[in-house]
């Protein structure tokens, strides 16, 4: 058994995965699974299925069933005896053994007709006899196997459990009284040449010898496997082995790679010709002669599904490929498509543009070649050409790809700005201007969109190449995605920009639109949704960069009058720029809001140059309870300037605190009697409050229509976003600051600031009455006049605010508290204005 196992391992080495590494699943020996279903269930003899042939030779113990019909009616079952005879009733015995069923049937029919006139006989076989066949050699259960008389060699092998994989299928010997014959089972199970005799007779013996020479055939064949060579053969023609494997999958263009052993026992590879001879132990792989697609082209991009098609007959082109418009998804960009074609001489791919709309209408054609990839664009793909990431790539605003996702905003380690991240990654001692230029679009990793990297490289190598495209978008709007088309074809983005014209101004979808040479402006406007209703077609700006022979690129710019809407007469070329201006209109770009005591408050659109008196008239004027002197008027531009003032004051305040701290360190004990630390802490808190404070943007305006009628110079020009709040006439005056009982007091006609301060309990011990001030209802600030040398100030109108500050000593020498008092005055004015707006907006 050990010798047989080693022999099987040696002969089956051609199935080693190292010999055929690409063969999946691994090869199996052919033919041995044939006996899997031939073994009888329960270990009994195989059953005979179907009718017995007339050539069946009867023997001892066969049962013959005879039915006689006619004058004599009887049915008998007779068994062939040891002497080979059978006997019918009323008839003498006669020989049956050794005769065929056909001969016995004819003899019985003749005897019955002769001896029993007027009767017919019908002959069939009942049970058949059992024979014993001895099976030896490489089978699972060798020994004597009982079989029906009609069993074949396959039945005998199946009853013996089948042939081991170490046994031969091509040299089975059948030995018997009539001699020995060799049976090749491949002729029965694999279609090999020959007509094997599979019948068995009683007394014969079946011997299965060890496995002979084998070869392996894998790759592109119908039935890969390990095949045994004919008995005694050490080699065989390759065509015969391919026939055993069902033939190659392709009729021609195959390559045959053989892995065998050389004279030194080393594995060696060799190429075989179709008529070569294969030796034992060789492994042959059938491969395509050239592993490449021939005659195919691909349709991809804005299609229902990417498909691969054949080139078709000579001269077939895009019309045939796009003959069914249902393959194109809705909303395609019809002004340009591209074919990605490889140059046969240089083997370099390049883009060839075509007008998809004209091709679909049968007005244009592009012959296609083997290997072409036809790419269709969508409207979204074209609008992406003017997107923020593309504009940033054109401007060179790039950053290196992050090695790991950045932490979320607000967590420790999260960079505050892109500049901070760039500075953190810069080499030690490098300035921002001298740092290495980043490589990926801002807001996107380097590998997210390879098309942006290709565009950035092209833009940096030739800064003027995309000059027409740099003003098409707004790079500061935020990040954007990357269409899958430009992930699959990164070099398509620079090509489309080279082919694009710029549409800007009053068009519904401004941007960059790729076109062919001599394309009408009407077609491009149609792709952009047409012109806007506000367009001024009398002065359309048209710019072109014609390339001269000397290499100069002069920019020619003309104005076109297109009020006739003959857009088709304007023929465009790639890199042209068309700007449609906005027509002049009196309507301004935003509304003005009126809140409070108006007859018709609300939001009003304004025209250019409209004044406040005109808007008040449109609103029906003021109500009888209106208090125009206390009107609050806010403007966005003023708010921004005030906000910048707060930030500037906070910075100046922090600088003053640093100077105070430095002076304290120099003065030493001379300042020991001053609470400088507390003052610095208060100043820092105030600086923080300034940075967080929101300016109101209030302006002092005259809102009384009567005054405006007599003083036109006070009539303010309105701007979009202005807000005017006119409150009801108040009946109180508010006193705050260093007084004993701060609060609001009832208005008294003719009262001055000193009287309201006394009514609030008088000033506190450390009050600085010389610096008290009044915030009037219109937002102006005037001195309160509470000093000993002052006359108590002017009469105070209702709705005013009297502020009595603290005495700045003992810190008067710094000048710090004077700054703090001024800042507090600004915050008080802003807070008062916001309070009035909040009350009137309810």
SESE-561095 format. One record per residue (C-alpha): residue number from 1; x, y, z. Coordinates in pm, whole numbers. Example, Ala and Ser with C-alpha at 12.3 -4.5 7.8 and 13.67 -1.06 7.14 Angstrom:
# residues 2
R   num        X        Y        Z
R     1     1230     -450      780
R     2     1367     -106      714
***
This chain:
# residues 842
R   num        X        Y        Z
R     1        0        0        0
R     2      289      237       73
R     3      436      178     -273
R     4      100      241     -438
R     5       50      565     -242
R     6      394      693     -342
R     7      326      601     -703
R     8       -5      789     -700
R     9      160     1094     -547
R    10      429     1089     -812
R    11      195     1052    -1106
R    12      -51     1312     -977
R    13      214     1581     -920
R    14       84     1755    -1232
R    15     -217     1866    -1025
R    16        5     2053     -778
R    17     -123     2415     -742
R    18      234     2537     -794
R    19      226     2381    -1139
R    20     -105     2541    -1235
R    21     -135     2845    -1001
R    22     -418     3014    -1192
R    23     -640     2707    -1223
R    24     -956     2745    -1014
R    25    -1097     2515     -893
R    26     -800     2276     -872
R    27     -796     1996    -1129
R    28     -943     1654    -1050
R    29     -879     1316    -1205
R    30    -1125     1249    -1482
R    31    -1369      954    -1480
R    32    -1358      831    -1122
R    33    -1682     1000    -1025
R    34    -1858      777    -1283
R    35    -1880      494    -1029
R    36    -2025      708     -751
R    37    -2389      615     -836
R    38    -2323      266     -975
R    39    -2279       93     -640
R    40    -2601      -95     -540
R    41    -2778       22     -226
R    42    -2752     -209       74
R    43    -2466     -405      -82
R    44    -2704     -625     -291
R    45    -2662     -716     -659
R    46    -2735     -458     -923
R    47    -3087     -463    -1065
R    48    -3154     -502    -1435
R    49    -3345     -204    -1568
R    50    -3553     -227    -1890
R    51    -3657     -514    -2121
R    52    -3419     -800    -2199
R    53    -3278     -808    -2553
R    54    -3360    -1095    -2790
R    55    -2988    -1174    -2802
R    56    -2986    -1273    -2436
R    57    -2840    -1626    -2394
R    58    -3033    -1839    -2151
R    59    -2863    -2044    -1883
R    60    -2931    -2252    -1575
R    61    -3188    -2102    -1332
R    62    -3335    -1857    -1584
R    63    -3716    -1842    -1559
R    64    -3919    -1867    -1882
R    65    -4283    -1747    -1876
R    66    -4507    -1905    -2144
R    67    -4871    -1799    -2206
R    68    -5086    -2012    -2444
R    69    -5404    -1867    -2589
R    70    -5659    -2023    -2823
R    71    -5812    -2367    -2800
R    72    -5585    -2435    -2503
R    73    -5556    -2160    -2244
R    74    -5280    -2182    -1983
R    75    -4982    -1990    -1841
R    76    -4674    -2157    -1698
R    77    -4341    -2044    -1552
R    78    -4059    -2285    -1619
R    79    -3701    -2268    -1483
R    80    -3409    -2399    -1683
R    81    -3276    -2700    -1498
R    82    -2923    -2824    -1441
R    83    -2946    -3026    -1761
R    84    -3040    -2713    -1954
R    85    -3387    -2847    -2044
R    86    -3742    -2720    -1996
R    87    -4069    -2915    -2038
R    88    -4411    -2782    -2141
R    89    -4728    -2965    -2034
R    90    -4838    -3212    -2297
R    91    -4506    -3159    -2484
R    92    -4174    -3341    -2458
R    93    -3878    -3159    -2292
R    94    -3640    -2960    -2511
R    95    -3307    -2775    -2465
R    96    -3308    -2409    -2356
R    97    -2962    -2339    -2208
R    98    -2714    -2184    -2445
R    99    -2985    -2056    -2677
R   100    -3082    -1697    -2733
R   101    -3419    -1565    -2628
R   102    -3507    -1511    -2994
R   103    -3435    -1875    -3087
R   104    -3620    -2015    -2784
R   105    -3928    -1799    -2857
R   106    -3941    -1917    -3219
R   107    -3899    -2284    -3119
R   108    -4178    -2269    -2856
R   109    -4416    -2087    -3093
R   110    -4357    -2352    -3359
R   111    -4404    -2644    -3119
R   112    -4730    -2504    -2977
R   113    -4869    -2439    -3325
R   114    -4775    -2790    -3436
R   115    -4872    -2988    -3129
R   116    -5163    -2777    -3005
R   117    -5350    -2673    -3315
R   118    -5551    -2356    -3289
R   119    -5334    -2211    -3010
R   120    -5065    -1939    -2991
R   121    -4773    -1909    -2750
R   122    -4626    -1590    -2599
R   123    -4277    -1624    -2444
R   124    -4099    -1387    -2200
R   125    -3839    -1411    -1926
R   126    -3921    -1378    -1554
R   127    -3636    -1384    -1309
R   128    -3287    -1407    -1451
R   129    -3004    -1603    -1306
R   130    -2721    -1459    -1096
R   131    -2359    -1486    -1198
R   132    -2047    -1441     -986
R   133    -1770    -1211    -1112
R   134    -1441    -1181     -929
R   135    -1311     -822     -922
R   136     -948     -763     -817
R   137     -689     -487     -825
R   138     -735     -114     -754
R   139    -1099     -121     -641
R   140    -1247      -24     -306
R   141    -1399     -367     -224
R   142    -1221     -643     -421
R   143    -1369     -993     -420
R   144    -1650    -1204     -570
R   145    -1939     -982     -679
R   146    -2289    -1134     -747
R   147    -2450     -975    -1053
R   148    -2749    -1028    -1278
R   149    -2666    -1221    -1593
R   150    -2708     -907    -1803
R   151    -2471     -694    -1589
R   152    -2187     -514    -1764
R   153    -1831     -439    -1665
R   154    -1943     -102    -1526
R   155    -2193     -282    -1300
R   156    -1922     -510    -1170
R   157    -1689     -219    -1094
R   158    -1970      -25     -928
R   159    -2064     -323     -710
R   160    -1699     -342     -604
R   161    -1715       20     -480
R   162    -1559      177     -789
R   163    -1200      218     -899
R   164     -952      386     -670
R   165     -783      701     -795
R   166     -464      500     -802
R   167     -624      255    -1048
R   168     -628      264    -1428
R   169     -936      335    -1637
R   170     -770      253    -1967
R   171     -613      -93    -1913
R   172     -878     -304    -1735
R   173     -832     -676    -1804
R   174    -1127     -918    -1836
R   175    -1005    -1281    -1809
R   176    -1223    -1587    -1875
R   177    -1254    -1924    -2044
R   178    -1262    -1757    -2383
R   179     -935    -1565    -2322
R   180     -827    -1220    -2200
R   181     -933     -886    -2342
R   182     -830     -527    -2258
R   183    -1105     -271    -2194
R   184    -1049      110    -2225
R   185    -1326      281    -2026
R   186    -1241      621    -2183
R   187    -1415      492    -2496
R   188    -1733      450    -2292
R   189    -1724      757    -2062
R   190    -1513     1012    -2251
R   191    -1588      948    -2616
R   192    -1238      819    -2696
R   193    -1202      614    -3018
R   194    -1297      248    -2993
R   195    -1594       18    -2924
R   196    -1521     -160    -2597
R   197    -1685     -490    -2508
R   198    -1839     -430    -2165
R   199    -2037     -757    -2142
R   200    -1954    -1019    -1880
R   201    -2000    -1396    -1868
R   202    -2012    -1626    -1574
R   203    -1669    -1735    -1467
R   204    -1488    -1425    -1595
R   205    -1253    -1217    -1377
R   206    -1198     -840    -1379
R   207     -855     -702    -1287
R   208     -792     -324    -1243
R   209     -418     -248    -1271
R   210     -243       57    -1118
R   211     -278      398    -1278
R   212      -75      456    -1589
R   213       82      774    -1725
R   214     -123     1091    -1674
R   215     -122     1449    -1799
R   216     -312     1756    -1678
R   217     -500     1994    -1905
R   218     -631     2323    -1770
R   219     -714     2674    -1879
R   220     -963     2755    -2153
R   221    -1094     2405    -2227
R   222    -1442     2262    -2188
R   223    -1350     1997    -1930
R   224    -1027     2072    -1741
R   225     -887     1772    -1557
R   226     -618     1507    -1515
R   227     -634     1246    -1791
R   228     -473      904    -1823
R   229     -279      820    -2136
R   230     -364      501    -2331
R   231     -236      176    -2184
R   232      142      148    -2213
R   233      182      493    -2370
R   234      435      746    -2233
R   235      317     1033    -2453
R   236       24     1132    -2671
R   237      -55     1393    -2939
R   238     -185     1722    -2805
R   239     -497     1716    -3032
R   240     -602     1380    -2886
R   241     -571     1510    -2530
R   242     -764     1827    -2620
R   243    -1040     1603    -2757
R   244    -1055     1423    -2421
R   245    -1090     1762    -2249
R   246    -1382     1857    -2474
R   247    -1175     2084    -2697
R   248    -1055     2440    -2652
R   249    -1312     2709    -2577
R   250    -1204     2923    -2874
R   251    -1168     2772    -3221
R   252     -842     2952    -3299
R   253     -585     3183    -3148
R   254     -487     2954    -2860
R   255     -151     2929    -2688
R   256      -39     2605    -2521
R   257      196     2635    -2223
R   258      344     2311    -2090
R   259      501     2263    -1747
R   260      709     1948    -1725
R   261     1048     1827    -1608
R   262     1385     1839    -1780
R   263     1661     1582    -1776
R   264     1779     1703    -1437
R   265     1435     1669    -1279
R   266     1376     2043    -1269
R   267     1045     2194    -1365
R   268     1059     2351    -1704
R   269      811     2550    -1910
R   270      777     2538    -2284
R   271      542     2656    -2557
R   272      372     2379    -2756
R   273      248     2387    -3111
R   274      -98     2249    -3193
R   275       65     1930    -3326
R   276      309     1873    -3042
R   277      337     1562    -2828
R   278      268     1572    -2457
R   279      474     1352    -2223
R   280      361     1182    -1907
R   281      351     1411    -1604
R   282      318     1727    -1813
R   283       66     1999    -1725
R   284      -73     2187    -2025
R   285     -255     2518    -1991
R   286     -462     2651    -2281
R   287     -442     3031    -2295
R   288     -552     3298    -2542
R   289     -283     3386    -2792
R   290     -330     3758    -2719
R   291     -515     3843    -2399
R   292     -682     4156    -2534
R   293    -1027     4258    -2657
R   294    -1060     4306    -3030
R   295    -1332     4489    -3216
R   296    -1497     4637    -2907
R   297    -1582     4989    -2793
R   298    -1744     5128    -2479
R   299    -2029     5374    -2419
R   300    -2015     5535    -2076
R   301    -2087     5855    -1887
R   302    -2443     5993    -1879
R   303    -2607     5670    -2001
R   304    -2857     5432    -1844
R   305    -2582     5173    -1800
R   306    -2226     5156    -1939
R   307    -2217     4903    -2222
R   308    -1956     4742    -2443
R   309    -2047     4712    -2810
R   310    -1885     4579    -3123
R   311    -1736     4820    -3374
R   312    -1973     4690    -3640
R   313    -1925     4704    -4017
R   314    -1661     4928    -4165
R   315    -1761     5293    -4147
R   316    -2010     5251    -3859
R   317    -2005     5541    -3617
R   318    -2185     5732    -3348
R   319    -2523     5730    -3521
R   320    -2539     5352    -3507
R   321    -2413     5345    -3148
R   322    -2676     5600    -3037
R   323    -2954     5483    -3267
R   324    -3175     5415    -2963
R   325    -3201     5741    -2764
R   326    -3330     5551    -2462
R   327    -2973     5452    -2373
R   328    -2906     5818    -2283
R   329    -3025     5936    -1944
R   330    -3244     6248    -1919
R   331    -3083     6593    -1910
R   332    -2768     6530    -2114
R   333    -2534     6806    -2228
R   334    -2592     6796    -2603
R   335    -2339     7052    -2719
R   336    -2035     6830    -2667
R   337    -1942     6469    -2609
R   338    -1600     6309    -2633
R   339    -1449     5992    -2771
R   340    -1138     5869    -2591
R   341     -924     5717    -2866
R   342     -578     5563    -2872
R   343     -343     5669    -3149
R   344     -230     5357    -3335
R   345      117     5498    -3397
R   346      204     5645    -3055
R   347      -30     5430    -2841
R   348     -131     5751    -2653
R   349     -496     5828    -2583
R   350     -650     6161    -2674
R   351     -998     6313    -2664
R   352    -1200     6379    -2980
R   353    -1500     6611    -2935
R   354    -1833     6583    -3115
R   355    -2169     6760    -3101
R   356    -2410     6511    -2944
R   357    -2719     6707    -3046
R   358    -2624     6712    -3413
R   359    -2532     6343    -3406
R   360    -2872     6251    -3261
R   361    -3043     6461    -3529
R   362    -2846     6289    -3806
R   363    -2656     6606    -3902
R   364    -2309     6490    -3794
R   365    -2118     6165    -3773
R   366    -1796     6037    -3614
R   367    -1657     5704    -3739
R   368    -1558     5484    -3448
R   369    -1254     5262    -3408
R   370    -1164     4959    -3206
R   371    -1101     5047    -2840
R   372    -1285     5381    -2844
R   373    -1461     5496    -2527
R   374    -1753     5726    -2601
R   375    -1822     5954    -2302
R   376    -2148     6149    -2270
R   377    -2176     6443    -2030
R   378    -2466     6558    -1813
R   379    -2573     6912    -1736
R   380    -2449     6861    -1380
R   381    -2104     6759    -1508
R   382    -2079     7079    -1711
R   383    -2204     7305    -1431
R   384    -1933     7153    -1207
R   385    -1670     7315    -1430
R   386    -1746     7649    -1259
R   387    -1771     7502     -908
R   388    -1562     7624     -611
R   389    -1318     7328     -605
R   390    -1239     7374     -976
R   391    -1188     7748     -927
R   392     -959     7685     -630
R   393     -756     7437     -834
R   394     -723     7696    -1112
R   395     -602     7954     -859
R   396     -359     7714     -693
R   397     -526     7715     -351
R   398     -420     7363     -262
R   399     -332     7180       57
R   400     -164     6843      131
R   401     -390     6546      181
R   402     -453     6473      549
R   403     -306     6151      682
R   404     -605     6106      913
R   405     -948     6268      939
R   406     -923     6599     1129
R   407    -1097     6615     1468
R   408    -1440     6777     1472
R   409    -1460     7150     1528
R   410    -1455     7240     1894
R   411    -1261     6931     2008
R   412     -903     6951     2134
R   413     -659     6940     1847
R   414     -901     7074     1587
R   415     -730     7341     1372
R   416     -911     7673     1376
R   417     -837     7766     1017
R   418     -677     7624      706
R   419     -393     7872      754
R   420     -329     7737     1102
R   421     -307     7383      965
R   422      -64     7492      694
R   423      148     7677      947
R   424      153     7374     1176
R   425      276     7152      891
R   426      542     7403      775
R   427      910     7333      849
R   428     1067     7501     1147
R   429     1165     7854     1069
R   430      972     7868      741
R   431      749     8162      670
R   432      405     8114      512
R   433      525     8265      187
R   434      821     8032      169
R   435      644     7714      267
R   436      608     7429       21
R   437      304     7463     -209
R   438       37     7210     -112
R   439      -83     6944     -350
R   440     -455     6889     -301
R   441     -761     7113     -338
R   442     -859     7303      -27
R   443    -1151     7133      141
R   444    -1078     6796      -24
R   445     -814     6528       18
R   446     -557     6477     -255
R   447     -704     6145     -364
R   448    -1069     6248     -353
R   449    -1073     6389     -707
R   450     -772     6312     -929
R   451     -915     6543    -1196
R   452     -848     6845     -971
R   453     -487     6738     -929
R   454     -447     6704    -1305
R   455     -602     7048    -1353
R   456     -378     7208    -1090
R   457      -67     7064    -1256
R   458     -180     7192    -1597
R   459     -272     7535    -1457
R   460       60     7579    -1280
R   461      264     7472    -1582
R   462       79     7720    -1808
R   463      -81     8005    -1607
R   464     -242     8167    -1914
R   465     -393     7847    -2047
R   466     -710     7872    -1836
R   467     -726     8251    -1805
R   468    -1077     8255    -1954
R   469    -1202     8008    -1691
R   470    -1068     8170    -1374
R   471    -1353     8421    -1351
R   472    -1636     8173    -1401
R   473    -1707     8081    -1040
R   474    -1680     8181     -676
R   475    -1406     7980     -500
R   476    -1499     8113     -156
R   477    -1851     7965     -155
R   478    -1744     7637        4
R   479    -1645     7280      -77
R   480    -1802     7072     -351
R   481    -1813     6711     -461
R   482    -1643     6542     -752
R   483    -1862     6375    -1018
R   484    -1781     6011    -1081
R   485    -1706     6090    -1446
R   486    -1400     6293    -1347
R   487    -1287     6026    -1104
R   488    -1288     5774    -1389
R   489    -1133     6013    -1643
R   490     -908     6264    -1457
R   491     -760     6416    -1774
R   492    -1107     6499    -1906
R   493    -1136     6810    -1686
R   494     -848     7010    -1843
R   495     -967     6908    -2189
R   496    -1320     7034    -2125
R   497    -1191     7364    -1988
R   498     -980     7408    -2300
R   499    -1294     7353    -2508
R   500    -1519     7577    -2295
R   501    -1667     7921    -2352
R   502    -1751     8147    -2060
R   503    -2110     8268    -2015
R   504    -2135     8531    -1742
R   505    -2377     8795    -1626
R   506    -2752     8787    -1676
R   507    -2799     8426    -1790
R   508    -2996     8173    -1594
R   509    -2706     7928    -1548
R   510    -2378     8116    -1588
R   511    -2066     7902    -1617
R   512    -1830     7726    -1857
R   513    -1979     7536    -2151
R   514    -1762     7312    -2371
R   515    -1834     7357    -2744
R   516    -1693     7272    -3084
R   517    -1551     7528    -3318
R   518    -1813     7742    -3495
R   519    -2097     7674    -3250
R   520    -2384     7925    -3243
R   521    -2444     8136    -2935
R   522    -2809     8030    -2946
R   523    -2714     7668    -2873
R   524    -2495     7763    -2579
R   525    -2762     7993    -2436
R   526    -3013     7710    -2466
R   527    -2783     7490    -2258
R   528    -2753     7773    -2003
R   529    -3131     7816    -1977
R   530    -3143     8138    -2181
R   531    -3091     8497    -2075
R   532    -3247     8645    -1763
R   533    -3532     8895    -1779
R   534    -3301     9167    -1647
R   535    -3046     9127    -1930
R   536    -2945     9426    -2140
R   537    -2899     9281    -2489
R   538    -2793     9613    -2640
R   539    -2439     9590    -2501
R   540    -2337     9222    -2485
R   541    -1960     9192    -2438
R   542    -1781     8938    -2657
R   543    -1410     8857    -2599
R   544    -1184     8626    -2800
R   545     -821     8521    -2789
R   546     -720     8449    -3152
R   547     -385     8273    -3177
R   548     -159     8441    -3430
R   549      125     8279    -3618
R   550      384     8473    -3419
R   551      261     8316    -3098
R   552      103     8631    -2955
R   553     -245     8601    -2802
R   554     -414     8942    -2830
R   555     -744     8978    -2648
R   556    -1009     9133    -2872
R   557    -1323     9264    -2705
R   558    -1632     9405    -2880
R   559    -1984     9504    -2781
R   560    -2273     9343    -2965
R   561    -2629     9464    -3001
R   562    -2840     9147    -2979
R   563    -3180     9302    -2920
R   564    -3291     9133    -3242
R   565    -3214     8800    -3063
R   566    -3028     8670    -3365
R   567    -2800     8469    -3139
R   568    -2731     8208    -3406
R   569    -2531     8466    -3605
R   570    -2268     8481    -3328
R   571    -2032     8189    -3390
R   572    -1830     8081    -3089
R   573    -1495     7912    -3052
R   574    -1341     7749    -2745
R   575    -1198     8000    -2492
R   576    -1442     8276    -2595
R   577    -1611     8482    -2324
R   578    -1963     8628    -2345
R   579    -2090     8862    -2073
R   580    -2453     8967    -2071
R   581    -2486     9288    -1862
R   582    -2774     9378    -1638
R   583    -3010     9645    -1760
R   584    -3035     9961    -1554
R   585    -3332     9979    -1317
R   586    -3455    10206    -1044
R   587    -3531     9917     -809
R   588    -3256     9870     -556
R   589    -3122     9537     -444
R   590    -3307     9506     -113
R   591    -3606     9623       99
R   592    -3642     9879      380
R   593    -3845     9795      692
R   594    -4073    10040      878
R   595    -4176     9941     1232
R   596    -4382    10124     1488
R   597    -4611    10423     1464
R   598    -4678    10439     1090
R   599    -5017    10430      927
R   600    -4897    10151      697
R   601    -4591     9984      853
R   602    -4417     9699      673
R   603    -4140     9617      425
R   604    -4099     9838      119
R   605    -3894     9799     -197
R   606    -3709    10117     -284
R   607    -3569    10266     -600
R   608    -3226    10411     -640
R   609    -3190    10752     -473
R   610    -3515    10732     -276
R   611    -3518    10946       39
R   612    -3672    10893      381
R   613    -3945    11156      331
R   614    -4067    10975       20
R   615    -4086    10644      204
R   616    -4272    10807      494
R   617    -4527    10941      247
R   618    -4568    10593       93
R   619    -4634    10458      444
R   620    -4911    10716      499
R   621    -4715    10924      749
R   622    -4696    10891     1127
R   623    -4974    10827     1376
R   624    -5085    11082     1638
R   625    -4893    10893     1909
R   626    -4568    10878     1715
R   627    -4249    11016     1872
R   628    -4019    11094     1575
R   629    -3756    11247     1803
R   630    -3699    10898     1950
R   631    -3681    10721     1613
R   632    -3421    10443     1586
R   633    -3262    10413     1240
R   634    -3017    10125     1177
R   635    -2802    10052      871
R   636    -2590     9747      796
R   637    -2286     9938      672
R   638    -2288    10147      990
R   639    -2321     9834     1202
R   640    -2015     9683     1038
R   641    -1809     9995     1105
R   642    -1925    10005     1466
R   643    -1840     9635     1506
R   644    -1492     9702     1371
R   645    -1466     9990     1622
R   646    -1551     9754     1907
R   647    -1279     9513     1797
R   648    -1028     9795     1761
R   649    -1115     9934     2106
R   650    -1075     9586     2258
R   651     -729     9555     2108
R   652     -629     9903     2228
R   653     -764     9826     2574
R   654     -559     9506     2595
R   655     -250     9702     2486
R   656     -313     9955     2762
R   657     -344     9675     3016
R   658       -9     9535     2910
R   659      148     9877     2950
R   660       -6     9915     3296
R   661      123     9573     3401
R   662      472     9664     3275
R   663      462     9996     3462
R   664      363     9816     3780
R   665      660     9586     3751
R   666      895     9886     3715
R   667      734    10099     3986
R   668      743     9824     4243
R   669      630     9926     4585
R   670      545    10279     4478
R   671      219    10146     4337
R   672      156     9918     4631
R   673     -136    10122     4755
R   674     -324    10080     4425
R   675     -542     9781     4333
R   676     -385     9750     3991
R   677     -460     9378     3959
R   678     -832     9431     4005
R   679     -834     9708     3746
R   680     -650     9487     3496
R   681     -898     9203     3551
R   682    -1186     9442     3498
R   683    -1027     9571     3180
R   684     -977     9218     3046
R   685    -1341     9134     3116
R   686    -1447     9450     2936
R   687    -1230     9365     2636
R   688    -1396     9023     2618
R   689    -1740     9183     2638
R   690    -1649     9417     2355
R   691    -1553     9129     2130
R   692    -1881     8952     2201
R   693    -2099     9263     2179
R   694    -2309     9311     1867
R   695    -2326     9665     1736
R   696    -2669     9806     1657
R   697    -2563    10013     1357
R   698    -2773    10312     1469
R   699    -2760    10644     1286
R   700    -2897    10977     1413
R   701    -3158    11085     1157
R   702    -3448    11324     1142
R   703    -3775    11129     1110
R   704    -4029    11414     1151
R   705    -4200    11471      813
R   706    -4263    11837      900
R   707    -3896    11904      970
R   708    -3790    11712      658
R   709    -4020    11927      445
R   710    -3854    12246      571
R   711    -3499    12106      589
R   712    -3434    11893      276
R   713    -3065    11870      372
R   714    -3164    11642      664
R   715    -3352    11400      435
R   716    -3131    11088      436
R   717    -3084    10865      126
R   718    -3206    10511      189
R   719    -3006    10192      138
R   720    -3125     9831      108
R   721    -3157     9673      451
R   722    -3232     9993      643
R   723    -3464     9971      946
R   724    -3666    10261     1089
R   725    -3848    10219     1421
R   726    -4070    10508     1542
R   727    -4192    10448     1900
R   728    -4491    10593     2082
R   729    -4427    10910     2281
R   730    -4273    10795     2613
R   731    -4352    10953     2953
R   732    -4040    10868     3149
R   733    -3673    10956     3190
R   734    -3425    10690     3309
R   735    -3141    10762     3552
R   736    -2859    10505     3585
R   737    -2509    10492     3730
R   738    -2379    10624     4062
R   739    -2710    10739     4210
R   740    -2884    10611     4521
R   741    -3198    10481     4345
R   742    -3143    10416     3973
R   743    -3458    10376     3769
R   744    -3716    10543     3547
R   745    -3892    10860     3658
R   746    -4202    11028     3520
R   747    -4127    11298     3269
R   748    -4174    11656     3396
R   749    -4175    11936     3146
R   750    -3880    12172     3184
R   751    -3686    11952     3429
R   752    -3311    11939     3388
R   753    -3064    11659     3467
R   754    -2993    11783     3821
R   755    -3360    11761     3910
R   756    -3390    11400     3784
R   757    -3074    11302     3972
R   758    -3212    11451     4293
R   759    -3543    11269     4233
R   760    -3340    10944     4209
R   761    -3195    11001     4557
R   762    -2897    11211     4456
R   763    -2549    11107     4358
R   764    -2343    10853     4549
R   765    -2025    10936     4745
R   766    -1786    10839     4468
R   767    -1995    10972     4175
R   768    -1818    11189     3918
R   769    -2093    11438     3841
R   770    -1862    11648     3626
R   771    -1859    11369     3366
R   772    -2229    11280     3372
R   773    -2393    11272     3030
R   774    -2737    11236     2869
R   775    -2832    10993     2591
R   776    -3109    11174     2405
R   777    -3395    10978     2241
R   778    -3248    11031     1893
R   779    -2917    10867     2001
R   780    -2707    11177     2052
R   781    -2501    11225     2369
R   782    -2464    11561     2550
R   783    -2310    11663     2887
R   784    -2554    11656     3176
R   785    -2425    11985     3326
R   786    -2418    11864     3689
R   787    -2088    12033     3781
R   788    -2070    12315     4035
R   789    -1980    12565     3767
R   790    -2254    12437     3529
R   791    -2621    12542     3526
R   792    -2774    12193     3562
R   793    -2785    12123     3186
R   794    -3054    12173     2924
R   795    -3415    12062     2965
R   796    -3442    11685     2908
R   797    -3695    11548     2658
R   798    -3897    11235     2741
R   799    -3728    10902     2668
R   800    -3379    11025     2761
R   801    -3117    10837     2964
R   802    -2911    11016     3232
R   803    -2581    10842     3312
R   804    -2379    10933     3625
R   805    -2037    10757     3616
R   806    -1811    10659     3906
R   807    -1520    10878     4021
R   808    -1206    10744     3839
R   809     -964    10825     4125
R   810     -736    10685     4257
R   811     -639    10560     3909
R   812     -659    10897     3739
R   813     -288    10899     3662
R   814     -321    10602     3424
R   815     -576    10743     3188
R   816     -713    10385     3181
R   817    -1042    10459     3347
R   818    -1112    10741     3106
R   819    -1089    10486     2826
R   820    -1318    10250     3014
R   821    -1575    10525     3066
R   822    -1577    10606     2696
R   823    -1626    10241     2604
R   824    -1905    10206     2857
R   825    -2076    10507     2698
R   826    -2066    10339     2355
R   827    -2206    10015     2497
R   828    -2478    10208     2677
R   829    -2587    10376     2358
R   830    -2590    10043     2169
R   831    -2785     9871     2446
R   832    -3042    10150     2458
R   833    -3091    10135     2083
R   834    -3132     9757     2087
R   835    -3385     9784     2371
R   836    -3599    10031     2177
R   837    -3590     9810     1866
R   838    -3681     9503     2070
R   839    -3976     9676     2234
R   840    -4113     9819     1910
R   841    -4065     9495     1719
R   842    -4300     9302     1946
***
